[in-house]
Amino acid sequence: MEERIQTFEATDDQGNVYILHVYKKRINVATHDDPNATMLSGPTQILTDNGDNVIFKDRGEYEIVETGQILRSSDPDAP
C-alpha cells in the first residue's frame, strides 16, 4: 500500500510548473502467528501529476526519469 505524504510545486527552466507527489510505501508485516503486526515504512517515491517517475537529485532539485527534464522547487517543505 502507498500513502501520499506530500505534494509540492516544481518548475523547469522554461517556467513550466509541475505538481509533484511524494508517496511512502507501507509494508504489511503481519504473519499468520501475528495478524495484528504493525505496518512498516518502506521506500519513498516521487511522481508527477501524470505519473512520470521523478528522481531526487538534491534538496530542491529533481529529474523526470522519462524525459531527463530538471525541475527545481523553492518550497521549504520539499524534500
N, CA, C and O atoms as a printed pandas DataFrame, in Angstrom:
     atom_number atom_name residue_name chain_id  residue_number  x_coord  y_coord  z_coord
0              1         N          MET        A               1    0.832   -1.161    0.000
1              2        CA          MET        A               1    0.000    0.000    0.000
2              3         C          MET        A               1    0.891    1.244    0.000
3              4         O          MET        A               1    1.916    1.293    0.680
4              5         N          GLU        A               2    0.477    2.243   -0.777
5              6        CA          GLU        A               2    1.205    3.508   -0.812
6              7         C          GLU        A               2    0.334    4.607   -0.216
7              8         O          GLU        A               2   -0.887    4.615   -0.375
8              9         N          GLU        A               3    0.986    5.524    0.466
9             10        CA          GLU        A               3    0.297    6.642    1.082
10            11         C          GLU        A               3    0.946    7.925    0.588
11            12         O          GLU        A               3    2.162    8.092    0.684
12            13         N          ARG        A               4    0.119    8.843    0.051
13            14        CA          ARG        A               4    0.677   10.134   -0.371
14            15         C          ARG        A               4    0.954   10.946    0.887
15            16         O          ARG        A               4    0.059   11.176    1.700
16            17         N          ILE        A               5    2.197   11.375    1.037
17            18        CA          ILE        A               5    2.580   12.083    2.250
18            19         C          ILE        A               5    2.877   13.559    2.015
19            20         O          ILE        A               5    3.000   14.333    2.963
20            21         N          GLN        A               6    2.994   13.948    0.728
21            22        CA          GLN        A               6    3.340   15.340    0.453
22            23         C          GLN        A               6    3.054   15.673   -0.996
23            24         O          GLN        A               6    3.150   14.809   -1.867
24            25         N          THR        A               7    2.702   16.925   -1.259
25            26        CA          THR        A               7    2.540   17.455   -2.608
26            27         C          THR        A               7    3.195   18.836   -2.639
27            28         O          THR        A               7    3.035   19.629   -1.711
28            29         N          PHE        A               8    3.936   19.115   -3.717
29            30        CA          PHE        A               8    4.586   20.424   -3.834
30            31         C          PHE        A               8    4.781   20.761   -5.304
31            32         O          PHE        A               8    4.670   19.895   -6.172
32            33         N          GLU        A               9    5.073   22.033   -5.574
33            34        CA          GLU        A               9    5.297   22.506   -6.942
34            35         C          GLU        A               9    6.780   22.587   -7.234
35            36         O          GLU        A               9    7.597   22.884   -6.363
36            37         N          ALA        A              10    7.105   22.310   -8.506
37            38        CA          ALA        A              10    8.472   22.475   -9.004
38            39         C          ALA        A              10    8.372   23.029  -10.420
39            40         O          ALA        A              10    7.373   22.811  -11.105
40            41         N          THR        A              11    9.399   23.743  -10.857
41            42        CA          THR        A              11    9.383   24.332  -12.195
42            43         C          THR        A              11   10.604   23.891  -12.984
43            44         O          THR        A              11   11.656   23.585  -12.422
44            45         N          ASP        A              12   10.433   23.866  -14.326
45            46        CA          ASP        A              12   11.572   23.570  -15.193
46            47         C          ASP        A              12   12.213   24.888  -15.622
47            48         O          ASP        A              12   11.768   25.957  -15.204
48            49         N          ASP        A              13   13.246   24.822  -16.445
49            50        CA          ASP        A              13   13.984   26.021  -16.861
50            51         C          ASP        A              13   13.147   26.967  -17.725
51            52         O          ASP        A              13   13.477   28.146  -17.847
52            53         N          GLN        A              14   12.062   26.455  -18.328
53            54        CA          GLN        A              14   11.194   27.293  -19.154
54            55         C          GLN        A              14   10.066   27.919  -18.337
55            56         O          GLN        A              14    9.249   28.664  -18.880
56            57         N          GLY        A              15   10.013   27.624  -17.037
57            58        CA          GLY        A              15    8.984   28.205  -16.180
58            59         C          GLY        A              15    7.711   27.382  -16.077
59            60         O          GLY        A              15    6.752   27.806  -15.432
60            61         N          ASN        A              16    7.688   26.197  -16.712
61            62        CA          ASN        A              16    6.525   25.323  -16.609
62            63         C          ASN        A              16    6.434   24.770  -15.188
63            64         O          ASN        A              16    7.436   24.344  -14.613
64            65         N          VAL        A              17    5.233   24.781  -14.636
65            66        CA          VAL        A              17    5.019   24.316  -13.270
66            67         C          VAL        A              17    4.548   22.866  -13.292
67            68         O          VAL        A              17    3.663   22.496  -14.063
68            69         N          TYR        A              18    5.154   22.060  -12.437
69            70        CA          TYR        A              18    4.791   20.657  -12.267
70            71         C          TYR        A              18    4.352   20.437  -10.827
71            72         O          TYR        A              18    4.934   20.996   -9.897
72            73         N          ILE        A              19    3.329   19.626  -10.656
73            74        CA          ILE        A              19    2.911   19.229   -9.317
74            75         C          ILE        A              19    3.543   17.867   -9.046
75            76         O          ILE        A              19    3.339   16.920   -9.806
76            77         N          LEU        A              20    4.312   17.773   -7.961
77            78        CA          LEU        A              20    4.976   16.523   -7.600
78            79         C          LEU        A              20    4.344   15.969   -6.329
79            80         O          LEU        A              20    4.055   16.703   -5.383
80            81         N          HIS        A              21    4.140   14.659   -6.333
81            82        CA          HIS        A              21    3.547   13.961   -5.201
82            83         C          HIS        A              21    4.568   12.986   -4.636
83            84         O          HIS        A              21    5.207   12.241   -5.380
84            85         N          VAL        A              22    4.714   12.996   -3.327
85            86        CA          VAL        A              22    5.636   12.093   -2.641
86            87         C          VAL        A              22    4.798   10.996   -1.986
87            88         O          VAL        A              22    3.868   11.271   -1.228
88            89         N          TYR        A              23    5.150    9.745   -2.296
89            90        CA          TYR        A              23    4.445    8.586   -1.748
90            91         C          TYR        A              23    5.399    7.770   -0.884
91            92         O          TYR        A              23    6.587    7.653   -1.182
92            93         N          LYS        A              24    4.865    7.221    0.169
93            94        CA          LYS        A              24    5.633    6.343    1.054
94            95         C          LYS        A              24    4.962    4.977    1.014
95            96         O          LYS        A              24    3.766    4.852    1.278
96            97         N          LYS        A              25    5.730    3.973    0.685
97            98        CA          LYS        A              25    5.203    2.613    0.661
98            99         C          LYS        A              25    5.077    2.108    2.089
99           100         O          LYS        A              25    5.981    2.300    2.902
100          101         N          ARG        A              26    3.970    1.470    2.391
101          102        CA          ARG        A              26    3.726    0.869    3.699
102          103         C          ARG        A              26    3.755   -0.644    3.513
103          104         O          ARG        A              26    3.052   -1.182    2.657
104          105         N          ILE        A              27    4.555   -1.319    4.302
105          106        CA          ILE        A              27    4.755   -2.760    4.162
106          107         C          ILE        A              27    4.041   -3.479    5.297
107          108         O          ILE        A              27    4.298   -3.225    6.473
108          109         N          ASN        A              28    3.154   -4.369    4.928
109          110        CA          ASN        A              28    2.417   -5.157    5.906
110          111         C          ASN        A              28    3.315   -6.290    6.387
111          112         O          ASN        A              28    3.725   -7.139    5.596
112          113         N          VAL        A              29    3.619   -6.306    7.669
113          114        CA          VAL        A              29    4.494   -7.341    8.230
114          115         C          VAL        A              29    3.722   -8.368    9.056
115          116         O          VAL        A              29    4.305   -9.146    9.810
116          117         N          ALA        A              30    2.399   -8.352    8.897
117          118        CA          ALA        A              30    1.575   -9.319    9.626
118          119         C          ALA        A              30    1.898  -10.736    9.152
119          120         O          ALA        A              30    2.210  -10.963    7.983
120          121         N          THR        A              31    1.816  -11.676   10.084
121          122        CA          THR        A              31    2.030  -13.086    9.775
122          123         C          THR        A              31    0.823  -13.878   10.280
123          124         O          THR        A              31   -0.060  -13.339   10.947
124          125         N          HIS        A              32    0.808  -15.127    9.957
125          126        CA          HIS        A              32   -0.266  -15.992   10.440
126          127         C          HIS        A              32   -0.277  -16.008   11.969
127          128         O          HIS        A              32   -1.342  -16.018   12.587
128          129         N          ASP        A              33    0.907  -16.009   12.573
129          130        CA          ASP        A              33    1.018  -16.027   14.033
130          131         C          ASP        A              33    0.738  -14.671   14.669
131          132         O          ASP        A              33    0.335  -14.600   15.830
132          133         N          ASP        A              34    0.947  -13.602   13.918
133          134        CA          ASP        A              34    0.745  -12.252   14.450
134          135         C          ASP        A              34    0.027  -11.396   13.410
135          136         O          ASP        A              34    0.651  -10.542   12.779
136          137         N          PRO        A              35   -1.284  -11.614   13.223
137          138        CA          PRO        A              35   -2.021  -10.888   12.188
138          139         C          PRO        A              35   -2.196   -9.397   12.476
139          140         O          PRO        A              35   -2.592   -8.643   11.587
140          141         N          ASN        A              36   -1.911   -8.966   13.692
141          142        CA          ASN        A              36   -2.078   -7.566   14.061
142          143         C          ASN        A              36   -0.767   -6.783   14.075
143          144         O          ASN        A              36   -0.703   -5.682   14.621
144          145         N          ALA        A              37    0.256   -7.344   13.483
145          146        CA          ALA        A              37    1.558   -6.657   13.447
146          147         C          ALA        A              37    1.407   -5.306   12.745
147          148         O          ALA        A              37    0.555   -5.140   11.872
148          149         N          THR        A              38    2.234   -4.360   13.133
149          150        CA          THR        A              38    2.143   -3.018   12.562
150          151         C          THR        A              38    2.704   -2.975   11.145
151          152         O          THR        A              38    3.415   -3.878   10.704
152          153         N          MET        A              39    2.363   -1.907   10.457
153          154        CA          MET        A              39    2.893   -1.664    9.121
154          155         C          MET        A              39    4.243   -0.955    9.273
155          156         O          MET        A              39    4.417   -0.127   10.168
156          157         N          LEU        A              40    5.190   -1.283    8.400
157          158        CA          LEU        A              40    6.495   -0.625    8.394
158          159         C          LEU        A              40    6.572    0.365    7.239
159          160         O          LEU        A              40    5.928    0.182    6.206
160          161         N          SER        A              41    7.363    1.411    7.425
161          162        CA          SER        A              41    7.600    2.351    6.335
162          163         C          SER        A              41    8.584    1.738    5.358
163          164         O          SER        A              41    9.605    1.176    5.753
164          165         N          GLY        A              42    8.265    1.853    4.083
165          166        CA          GLY        A              42    9.135    1.348    3.035
166          167         C          GLY        A              42    9.737    2.506    2.251
167          168         O          GLY        A              42    9.867    3.612    2.776
168          169         N          PRO        A              43   10.103    2.258    1.002
169          170        CA          PRO        A              43   10.747    3.298    0.189
170          171         C          PRO        A              43    9.801    4.440   -0.173
171          172         O          PRO        A              43    8.578    4.293   -0.163
172          173         N          THR        A              44   10.406    5.574   -0.491
173          174        CA          THR        A              44    9.675    6.768   -0.902
174          175         C          THR        A              44    9.766    6.894   -2.416
175          176         O          THR        A              44   10.798    6.582   -3.011
176          177         N          GLN        A              45    8.678    7.355   -3.041
177          178        CA          GLN        A              45    8.645    7.539   -4.490
178          179         C          GLN        A              45    8.057    8.915   -4.781
179          180         O          GLN        A              45    7.116    9.351   -4.117
180          181         N          ILE        A              46    8.624    9.602   -5.788
181          182        CA          ILE        A              46    8.094   10.897   -6.222
182          183         C          ILE        A              46    7.567   10.728   -7.640
183          184         O          ILE        A              46    8.243   10.169   -8.504
184          185         N          LEU        A              47    6.336   11.224   -7.871
185          186        CA          LEU        A              47    5.703   11.152   -9.184
186          187         C          LEU        A              47    5.142   12.515   -9.571
187          188         O          LEU        A              47    4.762   13.305   -8.708
188          189         N          THR        A              48    5.093   12.788  -10.883
189          190        CA          THR        A              48    4.404   13.981  -11.373
190          191         C          THR        A              48    2.905   13.705  -11.366
191          192         O          THR        A              48    2.471   12.579  -11.127
192          193         N          ASP        A              49    2.123   14.745  -11.632
193          194        CA          ASP        A              49    0.666   14.597  -11.715
194          195         C          ASP        A              49    0.239   13.545  -12.735
195          196         O          ASP        A              49   -0.760   12.853  -12.536
196          197         N          ASN        A              50    1.001   13.423  -13.837
197          198        CA          ASN        A              50    0.618   12.450  -14.869
198          199         C          ASN        A              50    1.297   11.099  -14.691
199          200         O          ASN        A              50    1.218   10.251  -15.580
200          201         N          GLY        A              51    1.968   10.879  -13.549
201          202        CA          GLY        A              51    2.507    9.568  -13.225
202          203         C          GLY        A              51    3.948    9.322  -13.627
203          204         O          GLY        A              51    4.447    8.209  -13.458
204          205         N          ASP        A              52    4.638   10.337  -14.158
205          206        CA          ASP        A              52    6.053   10.152  -14.505
206          207         C          ASP        A              52    6.886   10.021  -13.229
207          208         O          ASP        A              52    6.626   10.697  -12.234
208          209         N          ASN        A              53    7.874    9.156  -13.271
209          210        CA          ASN        A              53    8.779    8.952  -12.135
210          211         C          ASN        A              53    9.757   10.111  -12.029
211          212         O          ASN        A              53   10.236   10.636  -13.034
212          213         N          VAL        A              54   10.042   10.496  -10.795
213          214        CA          VAL        A              54   10.932   11.621  -10.530
214          215         C          VAL        A              54   12.038   11.155   -9.590
215          216         O          VAL        A              54   11.785   10.471   -8.598
216          217         N          ILE        A              55   13.271   11.539   -9.923
217          218        CA          ILE        A              55   14.434   11.217   -9.089
218          219         C          ILE        A              55   14.787   12.439   -8.255
219          220         O          ILE        A              55   14.838   13.555   -8.771
220          221         N          PHE        A              56   15.027   12.229   -6.982
221          222        CA          PHE        A              56   15.546   13.271   -6.097
222          223         C          PHE        A              56   17.030   13.418   -6.398
223          224         O          PHE        A              56   17.789   12.460   -6.257
224          225         N          LYS        A              57   17.454   14.621   -6.816
225          226        CA          LYS        A              57   18.861   14.864   -7.124
226          227         C          LYS        A              57   19.574   15.505   -5.933
227          228         O          LYS        A              57   20.654   15.076   -5.528
228          229         N          ASP        A              58   18.945   16.536   -5.389
229          230        CA          ASP        A              58   19.485   17.292   -4.266
230          231         C          ASP        A              58   18.318   18.077   -3.689
231          232         O          ASP        A              58   17.263   18.166   -4.317
232          233         N          ARG        A              59   18.488   18.634   -2.529
233          234        CA          ARG        A              59   17.390   19.403   -1.921
234          235         C          ARG        A              59   16.900   20.457   -2.903
235          236         O          ARG        A              59   17.657   21.344   -3.298
236          237         N          GLY        A              60   15.621   20.358   -3.301
237          238        CA          GLY        A              60   15.031   21.310   -4.227
238          239         C          GLY        A              60   15.317   21.046   -5.690
239          240         O          GLY        A              60   14.935   21.854   -6.537
240          241         N          GLU        A              61   15.982   19.935   -6.022
241          242        CA          GLU        A              61   16.309   19.614   -7.420
242          243         C          GLU        A              61   15.911   18.176   -7.735
243          244         O          GLU        A              61   16.233   17.247   -6.994
244          245         N          TYR        A              62   15.197   18.016   -8.864
245          246        CA          TYR        A              62   14.613   16.726   -9.231
246          247         C          TYR        A              62   14.766   16.510  -10.732
247          248         O          TYR        A              62   14.977   17.458  -11.489
248          249         N          GLU        A              63   14.659   15.262  -11.150
249          250        CA          GLU        A              63   14.739   14.936  -12.575
250          251         C          GLU        A              63   13.611   13.992  -12.946
251          252         O          GLU        A              63   13.402   12.974  -12.286
252          253         N          ILE        A              64   12.877   14.331  -14.011
253          254        CA          ILE        A              64   11.852   13.433  -14.520
254          255         C          ILE        A              64   12.565   12.324  -15.286
255          256         O          ILE        A              64   13.278   12.596  -16.251
256          257         N          VAL        A              65   12.378   11.088  -14.867
257          258        CA          VAL        A              65   13.098    9.948  -15.432
258          259         C          VAL        A              65   12.824    9.801  -16.919
259          260         O          VAL        A              65   13.756    9.622  -17.703
260          261         N          GLU        A              66   11.573    9.872  -17.315
261          262        CA          GLU        A              66   11.190    9.607  -18.702
262          263         C          GLU        A              66   11.737   10.631  -19.694
263          264         O          GLU        A              66   11.953   10.300  -20.860
264          265         N          THR        A              67   11.967   11.877  -19.249
265          266        CA          THR        A              67   12.380   12.933  -20.182
266          267         C          THR        A              67   13.756   13.524  -19.878
267          268         O          THR        A              67   14.350   14.176  -20.737
268          269         N          GLY        A              68   14.267   13.306  -18.671
269          270        CA          GLY        A              68   15.528   13.924  -18.274
270          271         C          GLY        A              68   15.375   15.380  -17.868
271          272         O          GLY        A              68   16.362   16.043  -17.547
272          273         N          GLN        A              69   14.143   15.883  -17.881
273          274        CA          GLN        A              69   13.858   17.276  -17.525
274          275         C          GLN        A              69   14.232   17.534  -16.065
275          276         O          GLN        A              69   13.849   16.773  -15.177
276          277         N          ILE        A              70   14.981   18.609  -15.826
277          278        CA          ILE        A              70   15.366   19.003  -14.472
278          279         C          ILE        A              70   14.317   19.965  -13.930
279          280         O          ILE        A              70   13.917   20.912  -14.606
280          281         N          LEU        A              71   13.880   19.710  -12.706
281          282        CA          LEU        A              71   12.908   20.561  -12.033
282          283         C          LEU        A              71   13.528   21.106  -10.751
283          284         O          LEU        A              71   14.388   20.477  -10.134
284          285         N          ARG        A              72   13.064   22.295  -10.370
285          286        CA          ARG        A              72   13.550   22.895   -9.127
286          287         C          ARG        A              72   12.361   23.400   -8.312
287          288         O          ARG        A              72   11.351   23.838   -8.863
288          289         N          SER        A              73   12.504   23.329   -7.006
289          290        CA          SER        A              73   11.464   23.809   -6.115
290          291         C          SER        A              73   12.087   24.635   -4.994
291          292         O          SER        A              73   13.114   24.268   -4.424
292          293         N          SER        A              74   11.442   25.754   -4.695
293          294        CA          SER        A              74   11.873   26.565   -3.565
294          295         C          SER        A              74   10.959   26.366   -2.361
295          296         O          SER        A              74   11.088   27.059   -1.351
296          297         N          ASP        A              75   10.037   25.416   -2.476
297          298        CA          ASP        A              75    9.129   25.106   -1.368
298          299         C          ASP        A              75    9.972   24.655   -0.173
299          300         O          ASP        A              75   10.735   23.697   -0.291
300          301         N          PRO        A              76    9.851   25.323    0.967
301          302        CA          PRO        A              76   10.684   24.962    2.118
302          303         C          PRO        A              76   10.417   23.555    2.653
303          304         O          PRO        A              76   11.258   22.984    3.348
304          305         N          ASP        A              77    9.250   22.997    2.331
305          306        CA          ASP        A              77    8.922   21.653    2.792
306          307         C          ASP        A              77    9.246   20.571    1.772
307          308         O          ASP        A              77    9.090   19.384    2.059
308          309         N          ALA        A              78    9.697   20.971    0.578
309          310        CA          ALA        A              78   10.034   19.985   -0.455
310          311         C          ALA        A              78   11.249   19.168   -0.028
311          312         O          ALA        A              78   12.175   19.686    0.596
312          313         N          PRO        A              79   11.230   17.895   -0.371
313          314        CA          PRO        A              79   12.403   17.059    0.006
314          315         C          PRO        A              79   13.650   17.462   -0.771
315          316         O          PRO        A              79   14.714   16.871   -0.581
